[in-house]
Amino acid sequence: MNALKLRIFELPPIGTNAYLLLNESTGEAALFDAPFGAYEEVDKVLERAQSELTGVWLTHGHWDHMLDAHAFNTAGIPVYGHREDERFINHPERMAAFSIPGMSFQPARLDGYLEHAQVLTILGHTVEVRHVPGHSPGSVAFVFPDLRWVISGDVVFAGSVGRTDFPGCSHEVLMQSIAEHILPLEDDYVLYPGHGPKTTIGKERGLNPFIRGY
């Protein structure tokens, strides 16, 4: 099994995490989420590593996770996301009321759709797509069974869960998504959220006040 390097970028304006996976032996890379500044930061890393980006996979379509998606479109890098969030990706200004004043929004496009239970091969690793709505209609989590990772977007954080006061949100639906598609993972899975530090399923199962008892 090939070894991956994981680079984590915490990007402005509100500290959104982007995750860049690098396989320097094959010269391939994959990006999860495209916050503001991601294109420039990722390009620097790819140049140093002499690697090529194979695609961008979005956890969801909220503005802080896709502001640079248009730049990857322009560069010919395929961008993938769930169909239910395409309206936000094509028209990010719909989330302007929930952004920082003065932000500039560039529409982006999806080159392919992610579906629940879809199994991808990314950089030689199996990745399971889990549709986890609630924070947004099209939120997805990416589960790496062999690496014991889950890139969860804004579904679960260290000690918290995603907001549900945005259009198309539902706290009840979010908690159902977590109970059905996140918590069944074993305790040793490392959870990489859309904001804040990494954690583990076991830690959140035991300590997260929002999900204890689920």
N, CA, C and O of each residue as an XYZ file, in Angstrom:
856
protein
N       0.851     -1.196      0.000
C       0.000      0.000      0.000
C       0.885      1.244      0.000
O       1.843      1.343      0.767
N       0.546      2.192     -0.876
C       1.379      3.379     -0.927
C       1.150      4.259      0.299
O       0.092      4.229      0.928
N       2.172      5.035      0.613
C       2.097      5.917      1.778
C       1.668      7.306      1.327
O       2.112      7.797      0.290
N       0.805      7.929      2.110
C       0.345      9.276      1.819
C       0.936     10.262      2.807
O       1.184      9.935      3.968
N       1.157     11.468      2.326
C       1.437     12.584      3.204
C       0.190     13.455      3.240
O      -0.444     13.683      2.210
N      -0.156     13.935      4.409
C      -1.324     14.777      4.578
C      -0.887     16.165      4.987
O      -0.229     16.336      6.014
N      -1.246     17.155      4.194
C      -0.989     18.553      4.524
C      -2.315     19.217      4.880
O      -3.292     19.099      4.141
N      -2.346     19.902      5.993
C      -3.551     20.574      6.454
C      -3.340     22.079      6.368
O      -2.363     22.603      6.901
N      -4.246     22.769      5.703
C      -4.205     24.221      5.588
C      -5.400     24.793      6.351
O      -6.541     24.404      6.101
N      -5.146     25.701      7.264
C      -6.219     26.437      7.932
C      -6.269     27.814      7.291
O      -5.382     28.640      7.500
N      -7.317     28.054      6.505
C      -7.316     29.191      5.596
C      -8.352     30.238      5.983
O      -9.348     29.932      6.638
N      -8.101     31.490      5.564
C      -8.999     32.599      5.893
C     -10.299     32.484      5.104
O     -10.414     31.679      4.180
N     -11.277     33.309      5.488
C     -11.221     34.300      6.571
C     -11.683     33.776      7.926
O     -11.622     34.507      8.915
N     -12.152     32.507      7.996
C     -12.670     32.014      9.283
C     -12.045     30.676      9.679
O     -12.672     29.873     10.369
N     -10.816     30.441      9.241
C     -10.109     29.241      9.664
C     -10.728     27.951      9.171
O     -11.004     27.047      9.959
N     -10.948     27.862      7.860
C     -11.510     26.647      7.263
C     -10.383     25.705      6.864
O      -9.401     26.125      6.251
N     -10.526     24.442      7.212
C      -9.486     23.457      6.894
C      -9.641     22.920      5.478
O     -10.737     22.582      5.029
N      -8.505     22.853      4.793
C      -8.413     22.128      3.524
C      -7.371     21.037      3.717
O      -6.355     21.253      4.377
N      -7.620     19.879      3.147
C      -6.752     18.722      3.333
C      -6.176     18.291      1.990
O      -6.913     17.925      1.074
N      -4.854     18.339      1.885
C      -4.158     17.944      0.667
C      -3.438     16.626      0.912
O      -2.576     16.534      1.787
N      -3.792     15.610      0.138
C      -3.142     14.313      0.213
C      -2.130     14.224     -0.914
O      -2.436     14.521     -2.068
N      -0.911     13.806     -0.559
C       0.181     13.719     -1.520
C       0.727     12.311     -1.551
O       0.992     11.716     -0.507
N       0.894     11.784     -2.732
C       1.641     10.548     -2.931
C       2.857     10.913     -3.776
O       2.790     10.933     -5.005
N       3.959     11.198     -3.107
C       5.129     11.688     -3.823
C       5.774     10.604     -4.673
O       6.544     10.914     -5.582
N       5.475      9.342     -4.395
C       6.049      8.273     -5.211
C       5.419      8.221     -6.593
O       6.068      7.819     -7.559
N       4.159      8.624     -6.693
C       3.483      8.637     -7.994
C       3.330     10.052     -8.553
O       2.970     10.226     -9.717
N       3.604     11.059     -7.724
C       3.451     12.440     -8.173
C       2.012     12.881     -8.293
O       1.694     13.768     -9.084
N       1.131     12.264     -7.507
C      -0.288     12.610     -7.550
C      -0.734     13.215     -6.227
O      -0.155     12.937     -5.177
N      -1.773     14.047     -6.292
C      -2.311     14.697     -5.098
C      -3.822     14.806     -5.230
O      -4.370     14.761     -6.331
N      -4.488     14.950     -4.081
C      -5.944     15.121     -4.035
C      -6.258     16.144     -2.949
O      -5.627     16.151     -1.892
N      -7.231     17.002     -3.214
C      -7.595     18.065     -2.282
C      -9.036     17.900     -1.831
O      -9.932     17.627     -2.630
N      -9.236     18.074     -0.528
C     -10.575     18.049      0.039
C     -10.892     19.432      0.579
O     -10.281     19.899      1.540
N     -11.861     20.078     -0.057
C     -12.343     21.435      0.184
C     -11.397     22.488     -0.402
O     -10.189     22.284     -0.524
N     -12.004     23.614     -0.753
C     -11.278     24.657     -1.484
C     -11.601     26.032     -0.911
O     -12.228     26.842     -1.594
N     -11.192     26.316      0.322
C     -11.448     27.629      0.913
C     -10.662     28.727      0.200
O      -9.838     28.457     -0.674
N     -10.929     29.946      0.587
C     -10.213     31.099      0.033
C      -8.711     30.936      0.273
O      -8.276     30.684      1.397
N      -7.932     31.081     -0.789
C      -6.481     30.945     -0.683
C      -5.965     29.553     -0.951
O      -4.753     29.351     -1.016
N      -6.860     28.575     -1.109
C      -6.419     27.190     -1.285
C      -5.630     26.999     -2.573
O      -4.632     26.279     -2.593
N      -6.075     27.640     -3.643
C      -5.395     27.418     -4.924
C      -3.925     27.822     -4.843
O      -3.050     27.070     -5.272
N      -3.654     28.994     -4.302
C      -2.274     29.477     -4.219
C      -1.434     28.609     -3.292
O      -0.303     28.254     -3.625
N      -1.982     28.266     -2.129
C      -1.225     27.465     -1.167
C      -0.941     26.069     -1.707
O       0.171     25.558     -1.571
N      -1.940     25.462     -2.314
C      -1.775     24.117     -2.856
C      -0.781     24.125     -4.015
O       0.043     23.219     -4.138
N      -0.859     25.132     -4.846
C       0.044     25.216     -5.986
C       1.508     25.268     -5.537
O       2.375     24.666     -6.170
N       1.775     25.980     -4.455
C       3.144     26.043     -3.932
C       3.631     24.659     -3.513
O       4.756     24.265     -3.821
N       2.778     23.933     -2.814
C       3.159     22.603     -2.339
C       3.359     21.647     -3.513
O       4.314     20.871     -3.534
N       2.459     21.709     -4.479
C       2.568     20.824     -5.631
C       3.849     21.085     -6.409
O       4.487     20.151     -6.893
N       4.223     22.347     -6.528
C       5.457     22.682     -7.247
C       6.678     22.113     -6.537
O       7.571     21.550     -7.170
N       6.707     22.266     -5.209
C       7.843     21.742     -4.453
C       7.898     20.223     -4.508
O       8.975     19.634     -4.600
N       6.723     19.591     -4.451
C       6.662     18.130     -4.440
C       6.679     17.530     -5.843
O       6.711     16.310     -6.001
N       6.658     18.394     -6.861
C       6.593     17.946     -8.254
C       5.433     16.963     -8.443
O       5.582     15.880     -9.008
N       4.286     17.389     -7.949
C       3.091     16.550     -7.994
C       1.985     17.237     -8.776
O       2.001     18.453     -8.969
N       1.030     16.442     -9.220
C      -0.095     16.941    -10.007
C      -1.394     16.668     -9.258
O      -1.608     15.570     -8.745
N      -2.255     17.674     -9.199
C      -3.535     17.530     -8.515
C      -4.518     16.786     -9.410
O      -4.747     17.175    -10.555
N      -5.096     15.713     -8.879
C      -6.014     14.894     -9.673
C      -7.464     15.323     -9.541
O      -8.286     14.998    -10.398
N      -7.794     16.055     -8.468
C      -9.176     16.473     -8.286
C      -9.375     17.180     -6.967
O      -8.528     17.137     -6.075
N     -10.534     17.840     -6.867
C     -10.959     18.518     -5.642
C     -12.300     17.924     -5.238
O     -13.244     17.901     -6.029
N     -12.377     17.442     -3.999
C     -13.597     16.832     -3.474
C     -14.138     17.718     -2.359
O     -13.464     17.928     -1.351
N     -15.348     18.237     -2.535
C     -15.941     19.166     -1.578
C     -16.807     18.414     -0.567
O     -17.623     17.570     -0.934
N     -16.609     18.741      0.719
C     -17.468     18.160      1.749
C     -18.861     18.755      1.700
O     -19.838     18.078      2.021
N     -18.965     20.025      1.298
C     -20.276     20.653      1.119
C     -20.087     21.987      0.410
O     -18.962     22.394      0.123
N     -21.192     22.661      0.133
C     -21.141     23.821     -0.743
C     -21.155     25.168     -0.075
O     -21.282     26.175     -0.771
N     -21.032     25.252      1.238
C     -21.040     26.558      1.890
C     -19.836     27.388      1.471
O     -18.773     26.849      1.164
N     -20.014     28.704      1.461
C     -19.046     29.604      0.850
C     -17.628     29.430      1.372
O     -16.676     29.532      0.598
N     -17.463     29.168      2.669
C     -16.110     29.123      3.226
C     -15.359     27.858      2.829
O     -14.154     27.754      3.060
N     -16.056     26.900      2.235
C     -15.398     25.664      1.803
C     -15.192     25.608      0.292
O     -14.569     24.670     -0.205
N     -15.708     26.602     -0.455
C     -15.611     26.518     -1.914
C     -15.231     27.826     -2.603
O     -15.368     27.938     -3.821
N     -14.757     28.816     -1.848
C     -14.465     30.112     -2.470
C     -13.414     30.018     -3.574
O     -13.447     30.812     -4.513
N     -12.483     29.065     -3.484
C     -11.456     28.932     -4.524
C     -11.777     27.834     -5.530
O     -10.944     27.527     -6.383
N     -12.961     27.237     -5.452
C     -13.285     26.156     -6.393
C     -13.226     26.641     -7.837
O     -12.834     25.887     -8.728
N     -13.613     27.898     -8.074
C     -13.601     28.434     -9.439
C     -12.198     28.447    -10.022
O     -12.025     28.245    -11.224
N     -11.178     28.685     -9.170
C      -9.795     28.717     -9.650
C      -9.352     27.333    -10.117
O      -8.622     27.209    -11.100
N      -9.791     26.304     -9.417
C      -9.470     24.945     -9.853
C     -10.229     24.603    -11.132
O      -9.698     23.907    -11.998
N     -11.481     25.091    -11.263
C     -12.207     24.947    -12.525
C     -11.394     25.527    -13.677
O     -11.207     24.880    -14.708
N     -10.919     26.744    -13.490
C     -10.175     27.437    -14.540
C      -8.911     26.687    -14.917
O      -8.508     26.673    -16.081
N      -8.282     26.057    -13.918
C      -7.041     25.314    -14.159
C      -7.286     23.929    -14.752
O      -6.339     23.194    -15.032
N      -8.558     23.572    -14.943
C      -8.869     22.284    -15.535
C      -8.835     21.115    -14.570
O      -8.757     19.960    -14.990
N      -8.892     21.412    -13.261
C      -8.906     20.372    -12.246
C     -10.364     20.009    -11.949
O     -11.144     20.899    -11.612
N     -10.752     18.763    -12.059
C     -12.157     18.409    -11.796
C     -12.536     18.638    -10.337
O     -11.763     18.355     -9.422
N     -13.736     19.154    -10.148
C     -14.281     19.438     -8.815
C     -15.538     18.588     -8.628
O     -16.411     18.548     -9.495
N     -15.613     17.911     -7.480
C     -16.718     17.004     -7.212
C     -17.459     17.428     -5.943
O     -16.852     17.921     -4.993
N     -18.753     17.234     -5.942
C     -19.570     17.533     -4.774
C     -20.920     16.858     -4.903
O     -21.213     16.212     -5.909
N     -21.737     17.013     -3.877
C     -23.075     16.406     -3.893
C     -24.053     17.311     -4.636
O     -23.999     18.536     -4.529
N     -24.934     16.685     -5.379
C     -25.904     17.436     -6.192
C     -26.764     18.380     -5.348
O     -27.144     19.453     -5.817
N     -27.076     17.988     -4.101
C     -27.954     18.798     -3.260
C     -27.332     20.138     -2.876
O     -28.051     21.054     -2.476
N     -26.022     20.269     -2.989
C     -25.364     21.543     -2.675
C     -24.919     22.294     -3.923
O     -24.235     23.312     -3.819
N     -25.293     21.811     -5.086
C     -24.856     22.458     -6.315
C     -25.358     23.898     -6.416
O     -24.684     24.753     -6.992
N     -26.532     24.166     -5.860
C     -27.096     25.523     -5.910
C     -26.193     26.522     -5.196
O     -26.079     27.669     -5.630
N     -25.546     26.101     -4.101
C     -24.632     26.988     -3.387
C     -23.309     27.143     -4.140
O     -22.693     28.209     -4.108
N     -22.883     26.093     -4.805
C     -21.610     26.124     -5.527
C     -21.742     26.960     -6.794
O     -20.845     27.734     -7.126
N     -22.852     26.807     -7.497
C     -23.099     27.616     -8.699
C     -23.428     29.057     -8.363
O     -23.128     29.964     -9.141
N     -24.047     29.275     -7.201
C     -24.482     30.620     -6.799
C     -24.089     30.874     -5.340
O     -24.961     30.927     -4.473
N     -22.792     31.031     -5.055
C     -22.348     31.190     -3.668
C     -22.873     32.453     -3.002
O     -22.871     32.557     -1.776
N     -23.324     33.413     -3.805
C     -23.869     34.640     -3.222
C     -25.137     34.361     -2.412
O     -25.565     35.209     -1.630
N     -25.737     33.196     -2.588
C     -26.913     32.841     -1.803
C     -26.584     32.727     -0.317
O     -27.471     32.807      0.533
N     -25.289     32.538     -0.011
C     -24.863     32.446      1.380
C     -24.245     33.747      1.869
O     -23.639     33.777      2.940
N     -24.389     34.826      1.097
C     -23.745     36.093      1.443
C     -24.182     36.611      2.804
O     -23.380     37.195      3.533
N     -25.436     36.405      3.150
C     -25.940     36.890      4.433
C     -25.261     36.211      5.609
O     -25.327     36.707      6.734
N     -24.609     35.079      5.361
C     -23.944     34.329      6.424
C     -22.422     34.428      6.322
O     -21.694     33.687      6.981
N     -21.957     35.355      5.485
C     -20.513     35.499      5.283
C     -20.009     36.762      5.976
O     -20.727     37.402      6.746
N     -18.758     37.102      5.682
C     -18.140     38.316      6.209
C     -18.382     39.448      5.219
O     -18.189     39.247      4.020
N     -18.795     40.622      5.668
C     -19.045     41.744      4.741
C     -17.828     42.022      3.863
O     -16.686     42.008      4.323
N     -18.106     42.271      2.601
C     -17.035     42.599      1.664
C     -16.457     41.410      0.920
O     -15.590     41.580      0.064
N     -16.923     40.208      1.234
C     -16.408     39.024      0.550
C     -16.835     39.040     -0.918
O     -17.931     39.485     -1.259
N     -15.943     38.544     -1.775
C     -16.235     38.406     -3.201
C     -16.530     36.943     -3.510
O     -15.782     36.055     -3.101
N     -17.616     36.695     -4.228
C     -18.031     35.330     -4.520
C     -17.901     35.052     -6.015
O     -18.416     35.803     -6.844
N     -17.212     33.972     -6.346
C     -17.089     33.536     -7.733
C     -17.802     32.198     -7.891
O     -17.486     31.248     -7.175
N     -18.747     32.105     -8.801
C     -19.443     30.832     -8.998
C     -18.487     29.762     -9.489
O     -17.528     30.043    -10.207
N     -18.763     28.541     -9.094
C     -17.979     27.392     -9.535
C     -18.928     26.338    -10.090
O     -20.149     26.460     -9.987
N     -18.351     25.320    -10.671
C     -19.181     24.242    -11.234
C     -18.669     22.896    -10.732
O     -17.491     22.738    -10.413
N     -19.568     21.950    -10.672
C     -19.212     20.578    -10.350
C     -19.003     19.803    -11.646
O     -19.812     19.886    -12.570
N     -17.920     19.059    -11.700
C     -17.625     18.230    -12.866
C     -18.118     16.798    -12.680
O     -18.107     16.003    -13.620
N     -18.544     16.479    -11.475
C     -19.095     15.160    -11.192
C     -19.790     15.186     -9.856
O     -19.492     16.025     -9.006
N     -20.729     14.259     -9.665
C     -21.539     14.243     -8.448
C     -21.134     13.083     -7.540
O     -20.811     11.986     -7.997
N     -21.162     13.367     -6.239
C     -20.913     12.360     -5.218
C     -22.250     11.829     -4.716
O     -23.213     12.585     -4.588
N     -22.308     10.539     -4.435
C     -23.537      9.913     -3.969
C     -23.259      9.068     -2.742
O     -22.149      8.569     -2.554
N     -24.271      8.911     -1.914
C     -24.125      8.075     -0.722
C     -23.775      6.643     -1.096
O     -24.352      6.067     -2.018
N     -22.820      6.080     -0.365
C     -22.335      4.705     -0.539
C     -21.460      4.535     -1.777
O     -21.056      3.418     -2.101
N     -21.168      5.624     -2.463
C     -20.245      5.556     -3.586
C     -18.851      5.199     -3.068
O     -18.416      5.710     -2.036
N     -18.164      4.329     -3.782
C     -16.805      3.935     -3.412
C     -15.840      4.477     -4.462
O     -15.919      4.130     -5.640
N     -14.934      5.328     -4.010
C     -13.951      5.951     -4.880
C     -12.586      5.317     -4.654
O     -12.334      4.711     -3.613
N     -11.716      5.462     -5.634
C     -10.297      5.163     -5.456
C      -9.534      6.461     -5.664
O      -9.496      7.005     -6.768
N      -8.930      6.947     -4.594
C      -8.207      8.216     -4.641
C      -6.777      7.964     -4.199
O      -6.531      7.536     -3.071
N      -5.843      8.229     -5.088
C      -4.413      8.006     -4.828
C      -4.151      6.572     -4.367
O      -3.298      6.331     -3.513
N      -4.879      5.643     -4.933
C      -4.671      4.243     -4.630
C      -5.378      3.741     -3.389
O      -5.225      2.574     -3.029
N      -6.149      4.593     -2.722
C      -6.850      4.218     -1.501
C      -8.353      4.209     -1.731
O      -8.888      5.048     -2.456
N      -9.021      3.257     -1.108
C     -10.475      3.205     -1.153
C     -11.052      4.298     -0.264
O     -10.629      4.471      0.878
N     -12.017      5.028     -0.797
C     -12.690      6.094     -0.057
C     -14.192      5.893     -0.195
O     -14.722      5.825     -1.304
N     -14.873      5.797      0.945
C     -16.319      5.636      0.957
C     -16.984      6.998      1.160
O     -16.614      7.748      2.063
N     -17.959      7.306      0.321
C     -18.709      8.554      0.442
C     -19.945      8.295      1.295
O     -20.703      7.360      1.041
N     -20.137      9.132      2.305
C     -21.344      9.025      3.134
C     -22.083     10.366      3.099
O     -21.531     11.401      3.473
N     -23.324     10.332      2.649
C     -24.148     11.538      2.615
C     -24.635     11.808      4.033
O     -25.342     10.991      4.624
N     -24.251     12.959      4.572
C     -24.552     13.288      5.969
C     -25.212     14.674      6.048
O     -24.613     15.611      6.577
N     -26.426     14.809      5.532
C     -27.093     16.116      5.535
C     -27.434     16.574      6.947
O     -27.375     15.816      7.915
N     -27.788     17.833      7.014
C     -28.158     18.448      8.290
C     -27.525     19.815      8.415
O     -28.222     20.808      8.623
N     -26.193     19.876      8.288
C     -25.506     21.174      8.244
C     -25.755     21.840      6.898
O     -25.911     23.058      6.815
N     -25.790     21.042      5.862
C     -26.235     21.475      4.534
C     -26.902     20.280      3.880
O     -26.660     19.144      4.287
N     -27.740     20.513      2.871
C     -28.431     19.383      2.253
C     -27.493     18.378      1.603
O     -27.792     17.185      1.546
N     -26.354     18.864      1.112
C     -25.444     17.999      0.373
C     -24.146     17.689      1.086
O     -23.160     17.352      0.431
N     -24.110     17.789      2.391
C     -22.885     17.466      3.125
C     -22.522     16.000      2.935
O     -23.386     15.123      2.958
N     -21.218     15.748      2.744
C     -20.724     14.382      2.667
C     -19.493     14.243      3.547
O     -18.779     15.213      3.803
N     -19.258     13.019      4.006
C     -18.032     12.668      4.715
C     -17.290     11.644      3.874
O     -17.904     10.815      3.202
N     -15.963     11.706      3.915
C     -15.120     10.794      3.151
C     -14.417      9.863      4.132
O     -13.626     10.310      4.963
N     -14.704      8.582      4.035
C     -14.165      7.593      4.959
C     -13.074      6.795      4.246
O     -13.295      6.251      3.164
N     -11.887      6.734      4.871
C     -10.744      5.982      4.352
C     -10.567      4.750      5.249
O      -9.898      4.846      6.278
N     -11.139      3.606      4.894
C     -11.103      2.457      5.809
C      -9.693      1.972      6.132
O      -9.415      1.626      7.280
N      -8.797      1.940      5.145
C      -7.468      1.399      5.410
C      -6.592      2.354      6.205
O      -5.695      1.919      6.927
N      -6.844      3.650      6.078
C      -6.081      4.645      6.820
C      -6.714      4.989      8.166
O      -6.082      5.618      9.015
N      -7.969      4.571      8.356
C      -8.725      4.883      9.582
C      -8.905      6.388      9.728
O      -8.709      6.952     10.805
N      -9.279      7.022      8.630
C      -9.523      8.458      8.588
C     -10.970      8.708      8.180
O     -11.591      7.888      7.504
N     -11.497      9.861      8.605
C     -12.737     10.378      8.037
C     -12.608     11.892      7.941
O     -12.365     12.574      8.936
N     -12.775     12.403      6.724
C     -12.801     13.850      6.485
C     -14.271     14.244      6.516
O     -15.041     13.900      5.619
N     -14.646     14.976      7.568
C     -16.066     15.097      7.912
C     -16.710     16.429      7.565
O     -17.915     16.588      7.758
N     -15.941     17.400      7.057
C     -16.551     18.699      6.804
C     -17.080     19.311      8.088
O     -16.430     19.231      9.130
N     -18.249     19.919      8.020
C     -18.818     20.609      9.180
C     -19.912     19.787      9.857
O     -20.894     20.339     10.354
N     -19.738     18.477      9.874
C     -20.714     17.602     10.517
C     -20.392     17.448     12.000
O     -21.233     17.710     12.861
N     -19.165     17.019     12.286
C     -18.712     16.838     13.666
C     -17.374     17.549     13.831
O     -16.496     17.448     12.974
N     -17.226     18.271     14.947
C     -15.963     18.910     15.318
C     -15.484     18.326     16.642
O     -16.192     17.551     17.285
N     -14.297     18.701     17.031
C     -13.819     18.341     18.361
C     -14.687     19.064     19.387
O     -14.568     20.277     19.561
N     -15.550     18.328     20.056
C     -16.400     18.882     21.094
C     -17.657     19.572     20.628
O     -18.343     20.204     21.432
N     -17.985     19.469     19.342
C     -19.167     20.177     18.858
C     -19.695     19.489     17.598
O     -19.170     18.464     17.161
N     -20.744     20.079     17.028
C     -21.307     19.621     15.757
C     -21.596     20.850     14.901
O     -21.483     21.983     15.369
N     -21.966     20.619     13.657
C     -22.182     21.712     12.729
C     -23.386     22.576     13.065
O     -24.343     22.121     13.692
N     -23.318     23.826     12.637
C     -24.440     24.756     12.791
C     -25.630     24.287     11.966
O     -25.476     23.614     10.947
N     -26.806     24.655     12.422
C     -28.016     24.296     11.674
C     -28.952     25.491     11.519
O     -30.172     25.334     11.470
N     -28.362     26.693     11.441
C     -29.177     27.889     11.235
C     -28.994     28.463      9.834
O     -29.296     29.633      9.601
N     -28.500     27.648      8.894
C     -28.356     28.055      7.504
C     -29.542     27.545      6.687
O     -30.288     26.683      7.149
N     -29.717     28.074      5.475
C     -30.784     27.544      4.611
C     -30.590     26.057      4.340
O     -29.489     25.606      4.027
N     -31.670     25.313      4.465
C     -31.613     23.884      4.196
C     -31.056     23.050      5.325
O     -30.828     21.853      5.152
N     -30.826     23.664      6.494
C     -30.267     22.944      7.642
C     -31.375     22.341      8.504
O     -32.530     22.765      8.458
N     -30.982     21.336      9.293
C     -31.889     20.739     10.261
C     -31.059     20.061     11.332
O     -30.251     19.182     11.028
N     -31.249     20.461     12.593
C     -30.506     19.820     13.673
C     -30.919     18.358     13.811
O     -30.074     17.495     14.052
N     -32.191     18.079     13.662
C     -32.668     16.700     13.771
C     -32.029     15.822     12.698
O     -31.582     14.709     12.979
N     -31.990     16.332     11.472
C     -31.388     15.569     10.369
C     -29.894     15.399     10.589
O     -29.345     14.330     10.321
N     -29.230     16.449     11.078
C     -27.794     16.360     11.347
C     -27.496     15.266     12.364
O     -26.597     14.452     12.156
N     -28.244     15.245     13.458
C     -27.991     14.254     14.494
C     -28.278     12.838     13.985
O     -27.603     11.885     14.374
N     -29.272     12.707     13.121
C     -29.558     11.401     12.517
C     -28.395     10.972     11.622
O     -28.000      9.807     11.628
N     -27.850     11.917     10.855
C     -26.702     11.614      9.996
C     -25.511     11.144     10.817
O     -24.853     10.164     10.469
N     -25.238     11.858     11.920
C     -24.114     11.487     12.785
C     -24.333     10.101     13.368
O     -23.424      9.270     13.372
N     -25.541      9.854     13.858
C     -25.834      8.566     14.488
C     -25.735      7.407     13.499
O     -25.284      6.320     13.861
N     -26.154      7.631     12.256
C     -26.212      6.538     11.294
C     -24.919      6.341     10.515
O     -24.603      5.222     10.111
N     -24.166      7.422     10.298
C     -23.057      7.330      9.351
C     -21.684      7.712      9.911
O     -20.669      7.450      9.264
N     -21.631      8.318     11.085
C     -20.344      8.680     11.682
C     -20.047      7.816     12.908
O     -18.976      7.214     12.995
N     -20.963      7.751     13.833
C     -20.715      7.030     15.083
C     -20.546      5.519     14.920
O     -19.906      4.906     15.775
N     -21.077      4.883     13.879
C     -20.785      3.454     13.713
C     -19.319      3.143     13.402
O     -18.903      1.989     13.504
N     -18.532      4.156     13.025
C     -17.105      3.934     12.797
C     -16.417      3.593     14.113
O     -16.842      4.046     15.177
N     -15.355      2.796     14.040
C     -14.644      2.386     15.239
C     -13.962      3.571     15.917
O     -13.686      4.591     15.286
N     -13.698      3.416     17.211
C     -13.156      4.508     18.026
C     -11.826      5.045     17.527
O     -11.520      6.216     17.752
N     -11.020      4.219     16.851
C      -9.679      4.663     16.466
C      -9.652      5.476     15.180
O      -8.588      5.943     14.774
N     -10.792      5.653     14.534
C     -10.813      6.495     13.340
C     -10.457      7.935     13.717
O     -11.015      8.499     14.658
N      -9.516      8.520     12.966
C      -9.158      9.918     13.162
C     -10.109     10.769     12.342
O     -10.290     10.538     11.147
N     -10.710     11.745     12.981
C     -11.694     12.614     12.346
C     -11.051     13.963     12.033
O     -10.559     14.654     12.925
N     -11.065     14.325     10.745
C     -10.512     15.594     10.276
C     -11.678     16.516      9.905
O     -12.280     16.350      8.845
N     -12.001     17.485     10.767
C     -13.185     18.318     10.532
C     -12.892     19.541      9.669
O     -11.744     19.840      9.342
N     -13.965     20.232      9.314
C     -13.841     21.421      8.488
C     -13.273     22.626      9.206
O     -12.806     23.568      8.565
N     -13.308     22.611     10.522
C     -12.744     23.691     11.342
C     -12.161     23.070     12.609
O     -12.683     22.080     13.122
N     -11.095     23.648     13.100
C     -10.536     23.191     14.363
C      -9.630     21.981     14.231
O      -9.328     21.536     13.124
N      -9.194     21.445     15.383
C      -8.212     20.362     15.379
C      -8.832     19.010     15.056
O     -10.044     18.815     15.139
N      -7.952     18.085     14.683
C      -8.403     16.706     14.472
C      -8.780     16.092     15.818
O      -8.379     16.580     16.875
N      -9.551     15.022     15.759
C      -9.971     14.308     16.957
C     -10.154     12.847     16.571
O      -9.708     12.435     15.500
N     -10.790     12.070     17.409
C     -11.086     10.675     17.067
C     -12.558     10.392     17.323
O     -13.214     11.098     18.089
N     -13.062      9.365     16.682
C     -14.447      8.965     16.900
C     -14.657      8.598     18.362
O     -15.664      8.978     18.960
N     -13.722      7.866     18.934
C     -13.856      7.445     20.326
C     -13.927      8.616     21.283
O     -14.734      8.619     22.212
N     -13.077      9.618     21.057
C     -13.080     10.785     21.940
C     -14.405     11.526     21.848
O     -14.969     11.930     22.864
N     -14.901     11.702     20.627
C     -16.166     12.429     20.474
C     -17.341     11.617     21.011
O     -18.286     12.176     21.568
N     -17.281     10.318     20.845
C     -18.344      9.474     21.373
C     -18.445      9.613     22.894
O     -19.538      9.586     23.459
N     -17.286      9.762     23.548
C     -17.283      9.817     25.005
C     -17.398     11.194     25.594
O     -17.924     11.350     26.696
N     -16.905     12.231     24.868
C     -16.785     13.550     25.485
C     -17.620     14.639     24.822
O     -17.925     15.649     25.456
N     -17.990     14.456     23.573
C     -18.715     15.507     22.865
C     -20.128     15.629     23.459
O     -20.912     14.684     23.369
N     -20.464     16.781     24.066
C     -21.762     16.885     24.752
C     -22.955     16.811     23.800
O     -24.074     16.544     24.239
N     -22.739     17.038     22.523
C     -23.842     17.024     21.563
C     -24.200     15.610     21.128
O     -25.319     15.368     20.676
N     -23.260     14.670     21.259
C     -23.529     13.338     20.710
C     -23.422     12.224     21.739
O     -23.635     11.059     21.404
N     -23.100     12.553     22.974
C     -23.110     11.510     23.994
C     -24.509     10.914     24.112
O     -25.502     11.640     24.154
N     -24.573      9.621     24.162
C     -25.856      8.952     24.282
C     -26.459      8.508     22.961
O     -27.449      7.776     22.943
N     -25.858      8.954     21.833
C     -26.356      8.491     20.526
C     -25.759      7.134     20.206
O     -26.047      6.566     19.152
